[in-house]
Amino acid sequence: MTVNRRNFLLRSAATLGAGGLAGVAVADLAGADARAASATDPALSAGGSAVDPTLATRLPFDGTHQSGVITPKGAQATFAALDAIAPDTAHLLQALQALSIRARALTQGAVLPLQEVDEPPADSGTLGTTIPPDALTITIGFGASLFDDRYGLKRRKPVHLVAMEPFANDDLDPARTHGDVLLQISAGQRDTVVHALRELLRPVRDAFALRWTIDGFESGRRGPRGRSSPRNLFGFRDGTANPDVNDAALMRQLVWTDPADGSGEPAWATGGTYQVVRTIRMHVEFWDRVGLREQEGMIGRTRDAGAPLGGRDEYDDPRLDVDPRGDRIPLDAHIRLANPRTPATDDQRIVRRGYNYHRGFDAAGQLDQGLVFVAFNRDPLRQFATIQRRLDEEPMVDYITPVGGGYFFVPPAASGEADFVGSGLFRA
């Protein structure tokens, strides 16, 4: 029997979202799977749980803002940029709708539905028949190129959304840069992320083609305190000076878009944010030949505790104001240039959500390792790009090379099951 591929994929997405995977409570997952297996698994018959409780954390897909911006960060992530190949606006709308249907189901956890044995499986099965949420977040963003002439969306373009231009020390690979749509997939376990990417692409392969991907991981939190920031692959703690994401007023100032403030943003963008992704290769072999004192001077922090030079604790104020000549923290240290801590630079701060990466080695036998730099801000030109230009002359540029990434606009979340991320693009 001949199967129409497009109709099959769209039907699969609708089935999984409407009645197959959506709306199943995590609390019910262990019991459902245990009941199915109890006849053959004595441990489950005796009351054992089929779902590891550490996998049971669920973060919302619907709401005001998309999860994955200021919600808790998963230890594993994949960033996948897609090119739109949908033939027209109607098919683009259907594909974005299918993405949200599938993402909502995956992030909320589910038990797979029973099917006829001769039907293609509704899911790859790589996580089994029970899919716990594992704090999975799927964040959907749009690149500037989506707003060209193909789909009639030019007048809907967010006001600050542009293609990322190379900075002074960049060596951007076009094959690893930009994209029409960005999927940020984050969870506690690597298999959760790998499964989610595969399942998200399943219903939309006729509308989107992969452009580039990068996998990331967060270093383990090895103390000495629960608040201690994880380390990057240069061995330094990363994320210490992030703005407080629990401060709603600060997030409105630095992260969330609001057309009511006269910014010129389109109404559909209310509650969105701009995402910066930069794949930054770290030349770790070169870095490993540098003395510790010189490394710490380039960063402006001690490597062991993460304290600003002259301080004792990671979260000590570096007090740059009482060190105007750089006697303690060099004037070109990373922490001084990235965040000068002055009234004039206060609204240039960004929320960072980066990951380490490892991609094997290159043709010269050098390790391909580095940082997937991720930042959210209200205006990437006023905030991120201004910071980056200050960093163009820092000594650390000799040890890093940005090779890819892009700017994306992350729309507000879907309002509920009848809505989808990006629906505002298509409203009259």
N, C-alpha and C positions, 0 to 999 in steps of 0.2 A: 504494500500500500504506500502510495506517495504522500508524504507529509509536507505541507507548506510551512517552511522554516520560520518565516516571520510570524505567522499566526500562531504557530506552536509556542514560540518563545514568549509572545505577549500573553497568550492564554496561561502559560505556566506561571508567569509573574502574577497575574490576577488571581489565579487559584491559590498560590502560596500566600498572597497577602490577605485575601478576603476570608479564606476559610481554612487554609492549611497550616500556616505557621503563626499567624498573628493572634494576639490576645490570649496566649496560654501563659498562665501565671507560673513563675519560677518555683513557687512553693509546691506546685502540682507535678513538677517534672520528675523528681525522684520517685514519687509514688507511682506515676504512670509507667515509668520504665521498669520499676521493680515489679509491678503487677504483671507486666508482659514477660519478665524473665524468671519469675518466682518458681515456675514449674521445673526449671532446669538449674537454678542457682540457689543452693541451700543458704548461702550467706544472705541473699536478698529475701528469701523466705523468712529468715530469722529477724528481719527488720533492718538489715543494712541498707544504706543509702546508695543509690546508683549515681548520684551526682556529688562530686566533690564540693563541699560548701564554699570553698574559696572561689568557685566559678559562678556563684549565684548572684553576684552583684549586678544590678540592672540600672542603667542610666537612661534617661528619657530620650526618645527620638523626637517627639512632638513638644511644642511649647513656644516660648518667646524667642529664645536663641538656640542655635544648634549646639548640641553637646560636642565636646572635643575642642572647645575654645578655652573655657575657664573651668570646666568640670575636671575631676581628678584624671590624671594622665596614666594611661596604660603603659606597661613596661615594654610592649612590643608594638610596632607600627609598620605600615606600608603606605607609601604615597604613590598614587597612580594617576598620571595625567593622560587624558583622553582627547582624541581629535573627533569632532562631530562629523559623521558621514551620513547622517539622516538626510534623505532626499528633499525634505521640505519641512516647514514649521510644524505641521500636524504630527509628523513622525518624531520630530524632536520633543514635542510636548509629551507624546506617548512614552518615549524612552525615559524622560526625566521622571514621569509618573511611575514607571516601572522600577526605577532606581529607588525611589522612596518607599514603594510597597515592599520591595525586598529588604531594604535597609531596616525598615521598621520591624519586620518580622525577625530578622537576625538579631537585632540589638535587644529585643524583648525576651528572647528565648522561646523554644518551641519543642513540641514532639512531632515528628514527621507523620504525615497522614498515610494511611494504607492506600495502595494503588493496585490496579490490575497487574499481574505479574508480567504481562507482555508490553506494558507501558514503560517508556524511558523513566528512570527514577526522577522524582521531583527534586532531589538534592544529591550532591556527589557522595554523601555518606561518609566523608572523611572524619566527621565528628560522631558518627554513630546515628542512632535514631532519635536521641535526645540531644537537643542543642541548648545548653545553658548559656546565659548571656555573657558571662566572663567580663563584665564591665566594658563590653564592646561599644565603641562609638564610631559612627560613620558620618563624616563631615563632608558636605558637598560644596564645592566652590566653582566659580566661573572665571575663565580667563578673558582678557580683553578681546581676543580673536573671535569669541562667540558672538560678539556684538558687531560683526561686519555686515555685509549686505546679503548673506545667505538666507537668513531667517527673519529679516525685518525687525531686528531687535535694537537697532542702532540708537533709537530715541530712548530706549530703556537703560542704556549703559550707566552704571554708577559713575559719578562725576570724577572720582580720583583713580579710576581703573585704567591703567596703561600697561603696555608690554614692558617688562623689566629690561632696562638698558644696562649694558656692561659697565661696571665701575673700573677704576684705574688698574686694579690688579687681577681682574677676572680673566678667565680663559674659558668662556662659555661654549659648550658643545651644543649646537642647534638640536641634536637628537635627544638631548637631556634637558631641554629648556622650553618653557611656555606650555601651552595646551588650552583647549577650549573648556575642559571640565577637569577639576581635580578631586579625587577621592582621597581623603585622609582616613585611614582605617587603624584604629588603636584598640588594644585589648590586653589582658593579662598574659595570655599564652600565644606563642607563635602560631600554633595550628588553628586557633580561632581566627587570626588575621588572614592566614592563607586561605582558609575555607571561605571567609567572607568575601575576599576579592573574587574568587572563582564564582561564587554564587551571585554576586552583584553583576558580573559581566554576562552571566548566562542569558538573561532576558533582553539584553541590549546590544548584542554583537552586530546587529544590522544597523545600529544607529551610532555607535561609538567604536573607535579603534584605539588600542593602546598606543601611546606616544612614548612614554618612559615610565619606569617605576624605580623606586629606591626603598629598601627595607631598613628600618631603624630599630635600635634597642636602647633601653635605658640601663645604665650601670646599676648594680645592686646597691641598696642603701646600707652601707657598711659602717655607719656611725661616724663619730662617737655618740651622736644623739639622734633621736628620731627626726629632728628637723634638718639634720645635715644633708646638704645637697649632694646628688650623685656626681660622679666625676666624668669628664670627657676623656678622649683618648690621648690627650697631652698630660693626663694625670691630675688636672686641676678641677676643683668643684665648679659646677656650672649652674647658673640660675639663682644665685644668692640674692641679687638685687632686684628680682622681679617685683613689680607692683603687686599689692595685695588684691587678689582676685575676689576676695570676700567683701571688699569695699565697693558697694554698688555705685556710689557717686563717682569714685575714681574710675570704675570701668566705663561709666557713661562719658567721662572726660577723655579716656585714652583708647577705648576699644569700640564701643557700639555706635553705629551710625544713627543719626536722628535728623530727618529732613526738616523737622520743626525748628531747628536752630538756625535756619537760613543757610545751610551748607550747600544747597542746590541739589542734594541727593533726590532721586526719584522716590515717590511715596512707597513703592513696593520694597525699598531697601531698608525700611525702618527695622532696627534690631539686628542688622547685619554687621559685618566687619570685614576689613581687608586682611588677607593672609599673604605673608611673604614666606616663600620656601627657597632655601639656598643650599645646594649640595656643595659642601666645602671640603675638598680633599686636604688632609693633614699629612705633611711630609714627615712621617714619624721617625724614619731613620735619621734624617737630618736633625730633627728636634732632640733625639736621644744622645746626640754628641755635644749638646749645649750644657754648660754648667748649671747647677741648680740655682745659684744666686742670680745668674743672668735670666733664667726662665722666670723666676719670681719677679724680677724687675720688669720684664715684658708684660706680665699679667697684672702686677700690682698687688698680688696676694701671696701668702705662703702656700706651698703645695700641700703640706700635711693637714693643717687645720682649715685652710681656706680663708684665714683672717687677713684683712688688709695689712700691708706692711706696717709694722709698728704696733699692731693690735694683737689681741689674744684669741678672739672668737670670730667665727665666720661672719656673724651678723653685727660685728662692731661697725660703727659709722667710720668710714675712712678719713673723715674730717679734712677733706681737700682744701677747705677754706683756711686752715691754719698751716698749710704746707704749700704756699703759692709758688715757691721756687722749685718744688720737686725734690727737696732734700730727702724725704722719706719715701714717697711714691713718685717715681719719675714722671715728668710732664707728658711723656708719650706712652705711659703705661696703658694697657687696654681698659682697665676699669675707669681711669680718669677720662679718657677720650669717649668711651661708650656712654658714660653717665657723669657729666661734670658736676652734677648736683648743685645747680644754680637755679635761681628763679626763672631765668630766661630759657633754660632747657628742661624745666619740669614737665611741660606738656609734650615733650618729644619722646617720653618713655614708651616702651613697648612691652607687651606680654610675650615672653619667650616660652616655647614648648618644643625644644629641640631633642634630637636623638642621635646617638652614635651610629655609625654604619661600618660594615666591613664587606668589601666586594672582591676578596681574593687578592690577586697581585697583577701588575701590569707586565708588558713585554720585556721591561728591563729588570724584572724580578723584584720590584719595589711593592710593598704592601699598599693596597688601595683601601685606605681607611680614612675616616673623617667624621664630619658632623653634618647631619641634616638639620640645618638651622631653620627654625620655624618661629614666626612672630605674627602676632595679631595687633592691629592698630586701626585708628579711625582714618588715617591719611598716610599712606606709605611714602609719599613724597615729603611731607612735613616731618614725619617721625622717622621711619626706618632709613630713608635715603639720606636724611640730614646726619643721622648717626654714622652711617656707612662712610660718608665723605670725610667725617672727622677721623675715621679709622684708616683712611687710605695711606697714611704715612706712618702708621705704627710699626715698630720693629717686627712684630709677628707676621707681617705680610710676606716675609722671606720663607716662612714655614707653612703657608697655606695657599691653596689655589681654589677659588670658587669656580665650579665647572658646570653648574646647571641650576634649574629651579624656575621661579617665575612669581608674578603677582597674580592674586586671585581675589575675587569678591565672594565672601561666604554669606549667602542670603539668610534671612531669619528662618527659623525652623518651620516645618509644617504645623498647622494649627490643630490637626487631628487626622483621623484615618481617611477622611474625605479630601484631604489636602495633600500637597507634595511640595518639596523644596524647589523653589523657583517658579511656583505657580503664578506669582505676581507679574512675571514677564509676559504672560499671555492674557492678562485682564485688560479690558477696554479702558 
